[in-house]
Amino acid sequence: MWGTSAFGFHLTNLLAHAAVGSLVGTFAEVLGATPGAALAASLLFVAHPVQTEAVSYVSGRTDVLCALFVLGALLVWRRARRAADGWAIASAALVLAALGCKETALLVPLVFLVPGGHPLATPPRPWLPIAAAIVWATGWALTAAPAAALTGVGSRLPAVAAMGLEYARLLAWPSDLHLERFVVVPGRPLAMVAAQLATVVLLLAVLVHAASRVRGGAVALALAGATYLPASGVVPVYPAVADRALFAAEHFLYLPLCGLVPLLVVWARRDFPDARVAAALVVVLLAAWTPLTIARNRDWRDEETLFTHTLRYDPPTARVWYDLGNLRLATGKSAEAERLYRAALVRDPRDAAIHLNLGIALQRQNRRVEAATSYEEALRLDPSLARASQRPQSNEAPGASRRTPRP
């Protein structure tokens, strides 16, 4: 619909984000929030600086749309009176829509089984939403090559705990936001591991306590857990680097916050009944977050700014170095592109596309022998890059490959 208009894509993301924020408020009301507390939950969810990656990054809409359908499925299910009535069918369809956006929603139908997920004392069984998830998972397993892997769970657990603490820190103090956030897996001192695991247990105990004091709190906590677990590193989404580092993308928090924010807001409103104090706290948080959100959005205004900002954090994967090298190559800065490609190869020496583009950068500097070596390595790693073996005899080099995977 929008063609090549970036404005249209960003507008779509903003409207979808606003819709999710509205449903978060409705979900908070289901948990027993007053209208004011529900509004606070919506505003805090929408305005948190960590949300910029899911909203400002156009491809991040997978999280936003998934959340829209997940919340819709949970709220629609509450209207069902039989296991296979119209509302149950609609809920199952929304579960399928959520899974069509992102596989992170796979465990969401289990939330339907949590006490409080339905207003009836004897609720209908959510067989249709669960069956929808099973059918989707079966088709996905048969037609796709799932990246997730269970191997090495024990060795990753310390990093999983550190990843959870880093996310908790980002939610409480959203500074140093950047694209390629990783948590290193090996080499953690035993004392640090013990302290981190103890802190995680303490945080979980606080959340369980909060859920026990709020009507429907178990549902909110289950939603946060069911959507966080697939991205937590227990089952790594990116196993190619899971032995070295866990990918801790900020947009992984979007879905869990749909349950976590209403839970914490309703809990805080219960323990701090003075409405003026609660309203003042919300205003203070929004005032503190707004400049951070504005500043973070400036990082997303173009590729050059985003990649340059990300390199300050020295990401352990190759793709940002490679992408920035492509930008330099496209503007004729071959020597700088060469430096960036070599930095990318330090992180991923078996990426054929990087070798190919390094060869292009070298050829444009008239370093033809070195370029030939890079082309040959690219062809050895990926024989489908046949054009790498057809080196031109003039100084005119082929266009740069931009085959870069996106999460």
SULZI-V891837 format. One record per residue. N is the residue number from 1. RES is the residue in three letters. D_LAST is the distance of its C-alpha to the last C-alpha in Angstrom with 2 decimals. Layout:
BEGIN
n = [N | N]
res = [RES | RES]
d_last = [D_LAST | D_LAST]
END
This chain:
BEGIN
n = [1 | 2 | 3 | 4 | 5 | 6 | 7 | 8 | 9 | 10 | 11 | 12 | 13 | 14 | 15 | 16 | 17 | 18 | 19 | 20 | 21 | 22 | 23 | 24 | 25 | 26 | 27 | 28 | 29 | 30 | 31 | 32 | 33 | 34 | 35 | 36 | 37 | 38 | 39 | 40 | 41 | 42 | 43 | 44 | 45 | 46 | 47 | 48 | 49 | 50 | 51 | 52 | 53 | 54 | 55 | 56 | 57 | 58 | 59 | 60 | 61 | 62 | 63 | 64 | 65 | 66 | 67 | 68 | 69 | 70 | 71 | 72 | 73 | 74 | 75 | 76 | 77 | 78 | 79 | 80 | 81 | 82 | 83 | 84 | 85 | 86 | 87 | 88 | 89 | 90 | 91 | 92 | 93 | 94 | 95 | 96 | 97 | 98 | 99 | 100 | 101 | 102 | 103 | 104 | 105 | 106 | 107 | 108 | 109 | 110 | 111 | 112 | 113 | 114 | 115 | 116 | 117 | 118 | 119 | 120 | 121 | 122 | 123 | 124 | 125 | 126 | 127 | 128 | 129 | 130 | 131 | 132 | 133 | 134 | 135 | 136 | 137 | 138 | 139 | 140 | 141 | 142 | 143 | 144 | 145 | 146 | 147 | 148 | 149 | 150 | 151 | 152 | 153 | 154 | 155 | 156 | 157 | 158 | 159 | 160 | 161 | 162 | 163 | 164 | 165 | 166 | 167 | 168 | 169 | 170 | 171 | 172 | 173 | 174 | 175 | 176 | 177 | 178 | 179 | 180 | 181 | 182 | 183 | 184 | 185 | 186 | 187 | 188 | 189 | 190 | 191 | 192 | 193 | 194 | 195 | 196 | 197 | 198 | 199 | 200 | 201 | 202 | 203 | 204 | 205 | 206 | 207 | 208 | 209 | 210 | 211 | 212 | 213 | 214 | 215 | 216 | 217 | 218 | 219 | 220 | 221 | 222 | 223 | 224 | 225 | 226 | 227 | 228 | 229 | 230 | 231 | 232 | 233 | 234 | 235 | 236 | 237 | 238 | 239 | 240 | 241 | 242 | 243 | 244 | 245 | 246 | 247 | 248 | 249 | 250 | 251 | 252 | 253 | 254 | 255 | 256 | 257 | 258 | 259 | 260 | 261 | 262 | 263 | 264 | 265 | 266 | 267 | 268 | 269 | 270 | 271 | 272 | 273 | 274 | 275 | 276 | 277 | 278 | 279 | 280 | 281 | 282 | 283 | 284 | 285 | 286 | 287 | 288 | 289 | 290 | 291 | 292 | 293 | 294 | 295 | 296 | 297 | 298 | 299 | 300 | 301 | 302 | 303 | 304 | 305 | 306 | 307 | 308 | 309 | 310 | 311 | 312 | 313 | 314 | 315 | 316 | 317 | 318 | 319 | 320 | 321 | 322 | 323 | 324 | 325 | 326 | 327 | 328 | 329 | 330 | 331 | 332 | 333 | 334 | 335 | 336 | 337 | 338 | 339 | 340 | 341 | 342 | 343 | 344 | 345 | 346 | 347 | 348 | 349 | 350 | 351 | 352 | 353 | 354 | 355 | 356 | 357 | 358 | 359 | 360 | 361 | 362 | 363 | 364 | 365 | 366 | 367 | 368 | 369 | 370 | 371 | 372 | 373 | 374 | 375 | 376 | 377 | 378 | 379 | 380 | 381 | 382 | 383 | 384 | 385 | 386 | 387 | 388 | 389 | 390 | 391 | 392 | 393 | 394 | 395 | 396 | 397 | 398 | 399 | 400 | 401 | 402 | 403 | 404 | 405 | 406 | 407]
res = [MET | TRP | GLY | THR | SER | ALA | PHE | GLY | PHE | HIS | LEU | THR | ASN | LEU | LEU | ALA | HIS | ALA | ALA | VAL | GLY | SER | LEU | VAL | GLY | THR | PHE | ALA | GLU | VAL | LEU | GLY | ALA | THR | PRO | GLY | ALA | ALA | LEU | ALA | ALA | SER | LEU | LEU | PHE | VAL | ALA | HIS | PRO | VAL | GLN | THR | GLU | ALA | VAL | SER | TYR | VAL | SER | GLY | ARG | THR | ASP | VAL | LEU | CYS | ALA | LEU | PHE | VAL | LEU | GLY | ALA | LEU | LEU | VAL | TRP | ARG | ARG | ALA | ARG | ARG | ALA | ALA | ASP | GLY | TRP | ALA | ILE | ALA | SER | ALA | ALA | LEU | VAL | LEU | ALA | ALA | LEU | GLY | CYS | LYS | GLU | THR | ALA | LEU | LEU | VAL | PRO | LEU | VAL | PHE | LEU | VAL | PRO | GLY | GLY | HIS | PRO | LEU | ALA | THR | PRO | PRO | ARG | PRO | TRP | LEU | PRO | ILE | ALA | ALA | ALA | ILE | VAL | TRP | ALA | THR | GLY | TRP | ALA | LEU | THR | ALA | ALA | PRO | ALA | ALA | ALA | LEU | THR | GLY | VAL | GLY | SER | ARG | LEU | PRO | ALA | VAL | ALA | ALA | MET | GLY | LEU | GLU | TYR | ALA | ARG | LEU | LEU | ALA | TRP | PRO | SER | ASP | LEU | HIS | LEU | GLU | ARG | PHE | VAL | VAL | VAL | PRO | GLY | ARG | PRO | LEU | ALA | MET | VAL | ALA | ALA | GLN | LEU | ALA | THR | VAL | VAL | LEU | LEU | LEU | ALA | VAL | LEU | VAL | HIS | ALA | ALA | SER | ARG | VAL | ARG | GLY | GLY | ALA | VAL | ALA | LEU | ALA | LEU | ALA | GLY | ALA | THR | TYR | LEU | PRO | ALA | SER | GLY | VAL | VAL | PRO | VAL | TYR | PRO | ALA | VAL | ALA | ASP | ARG | ALA | LEU | PHE | ALA | ALA | GLU | HIS | PHE | LEU | TYR | LEU | PRO | LEU | CYS | GLY | LEU | VAL | PRO | LEU | LEU | VAL | VAL | TRP | ALA | ARG | ARG | ASP | PHE | PRO | ASP | ALA | ARG | VAL | ALA | ALA | ALA | LEU | VAL | VAL | VAL | LEU | LEU | ALA | ALA | TRP | THR | PRO | LEU | THR | ILE | ALA | ARG | ASN | ARG | ASP | TRP | ARG | ASP | GLU | GLU | THR | LEU | PHE | THR | HIS | THR | LEU | ARG | TYR | ASP | PRO | PRO | THR | ALA | ARG | VAL | TRP | TYR | ASP | LEU | GLY | ASN | LEU | ARG | LEU | ALA | THR | GLY | LYS | SER | ALA | GLU | ALA | GLU | ARG | LEU | TYR | ARG | ALA | ALA | LEU | VAL | ARG | ASP | PRO | ARG | ASP | ALA | ALA | ILE | HIS | LEU | ASN | LEU | GLY | ILE | ALA | LEU | GLN | ARG | GLN | ASN | ARG | ARG | VAL | GLU | ALA | ALA | THR | SER | TYR | GLU | GLU | ALA | LEU | ARG | LEU | ASP | PRO | SER | LEU | ALA | ARG | ALA | SER | GLN | ARG | PRO | GLN | SER | ASN | GLU | ALA | PRO | GLY | ALA | SER | ARG | ARG | THR | PRO | ARG | PRO]
d_last = [23.62 | 22.64 | 22.60 | 21.44 | 22.33 | 19.70 | 22.09 | 21.86 | 18.11 | 18.40 | 21.49 | 19.81 | 17.19 | 20.16 | 22.29 | 19.81 | 19.32 | 23.12 | 23.55 | 21.40 | 23.49 | 26.60 | 25.71 | 25.04 | 28.59 | 29.92 | 28.38 | 30.07 | 33.32 | 32.98 | 32.96 | 36.19 | 35.20 | 37.71 | 36.73 | 36.49 | 34.21 | 32.00 | 31.81 | 30.96 | 28.07 | 26.72 | 27.19 | 25.76 | 22.59 | 22.16 | 23.21 | 21.45 | 19.82 | 16.69 | 15.91 | 15.47 | 11.73 | 11.40 | 14.39 | 14.82 | 11.35 | 12.05 | 8.70 | 8.77 | 11.66 | 10.14 | 11.16 | 14.33 | 15.50 | 14.88 | 16.98 | 19.53 | 20.17 | 20.18 | 22.79 | 24.62 | 24.92 | 26.29 | 28.73 | 29.90 | 30.54 | 33.00 | 35.19 | 35.49 | 38.94 | 38.67 | 36.06 | 35.96 | 37.05 | 35.35 | 33.34 | 32.09 | 31.10 | 29.29 | 27.44 | 26.35 | 25.22 | 23.12 | 21.52 | 20.66 | 19.30 | 17.04 | 15.81 | 15.40 | 12.85 | 10.95 | 12.27 | 12.52 | 15.82 | 17.40 | 19.80 | 20.84 | 23.96 | 25.36 | 25.72 | 28.28 | 30.51 | 30.77 | 34.22 | 34.15 | 31.41 | 34.25 | 37.39 | 39.88 | 41.70 | 41.23 | 37.94 | 37.10 | 34.84 | 31.23 | 31.42 | 29.88 | 26.56 | 26.36 | 27.34 | 24.73 | 21.98 | 23.71 | 24.04 | 20.40 | 19.42 | 22.06 | 20.91 | 17.29 | 18.68 | 21.05 | 18.98 | 15.55 | 14.83 | 13.36 | 11.41 | 13.04 | 16.26 | 19.22 | 20.87 | 21.71 | 21.40 | 24.56 | 23.56 | 20.32 | 22.21 | 23.38 | 19.90 | 18.84 | 21.86 | 21.08 | 17.55 | 19.36 | 21.91 | 19.51 | 18.03 | 21.68 | 22.57 | 19.94 | 21.32 | 24.87 | 24.53 | 21.42 | 21.93 | 19.99 | 16.79 | 14.24 | 10.66 | 10.34 | 12.19 | 13.22 | 16.25 | 18.44 | 19.63 | 22.99 | 26.14 | 26.52 | 30.25 | 31.73 | 33.10 | 29.76 | 28.18 | 31.14 | 30.96 | 27.26 | 27.74 | 30.85 | 29.13 | 26.40 | 29.24 | 31.08 | 28.23 | 27.82 | 31.60 | 31.59 | 29.07 | 31.14 | 34.25 | 32.84 | 31.93 | 35.45 | 37.06 | 35.31 | 36.10 | 33.01 | 31.30 | 30.40 | 28.41 | 26.43 | 25.79 | 24.87 | 22.30 | 20.74 | 20.87 | 19.72 | 16.46 | 15.95 | 16.88 | 13.95 | 11.66 | 14.67 | 14.47 | 17.43 | 15.39 | 12.44 | 9.09 | 8.79 | 12.54 | 12.82 | 13.22 | 14.32 | 17.89 | 17.59 | 15.16 | 13.05 | 9.75 | 11.17 | 8.89 | 11.48 | 10.00 | 10.42 | 14.05 | 14.41 | 15.51 | 17.64 | 19.38 | 20.70 | 22.97 | 23.43 | 24.67 | 27.35 | 28.47 | 29.04 | 30.63 | 33.01 | 33.86 | 34.60 | 36.68 | 38.63 | 39.49 | 40.13 | 42.18 | 43.36 | 41.53 | 42.27 | 40.72 | 37.57 | 37.36 | 37.98 | 35.17 | 32.69 | 34.02 | 33.70 | 30.05 | 29.24 | 31.31 | 29.53 | 26.00 | 26.68 | 27.08 | 23.97 | 21.92 | 23.69 | 23.14 | 19.40 | 19.18 | 21.06 | 18.23 | 16.19 | 19.16 | 18.16 | 15.99 | 18.89 | 19.20 | 15.58 | 15.23 | 18.79 | 18.33 | 15.37 | 17.51 | 20.15 | 18.32 | 18.24 | 14.70 | 15.17 | 12.47 | 13.44 | 10.96 | 12.42 | 15.87 | 15.35 | 14.21 | 17.14 | 19.36 | 18.75 | 19.86 | 22.87 | 23.75 | 23.72 | 26.19 | 28.45 | 27.79 | 27.74 | 28.86 | 26.19 | 23.53 | 25.08 | 24.83 | 21.10 | 20.51 | 22.76 | 20.87 | 17.64 | 19.76 | 20.99 | 17.54 | 16.81 | 20.21 | 19.38 | 16.98 | 19.30 | 17.79 | 18.44 | 21.96 | 22.56 | 21.81 | 23.77 | 26.59 | 26.50 | 26.73 | 29.59 | 31.39 | 31.42 | 33.20 | 35.69 | 34.73 | 34.98 | 35.58 | 32.49 | 30.49 | 31.96 | 30.86 | 27.21 | 27.42 | 29.01 | 26.37 | 23.62 | 25.74 | 26.42 | 22.79 | 21.94 | 25.20 | 23.61 | 23.51 | 27.19 | 27.53 | 27.09 | 30.45 | 32.20 | 32.64 | 34.59 | 37.99 | 37.78 | 35.77 | 33.50 | 30.10 | 27.54 | 24.56 | 21.49 | 18.62 | 15.34 | 13.23 | 10.05 | 6.80 | 3.83 | 0.00]
END
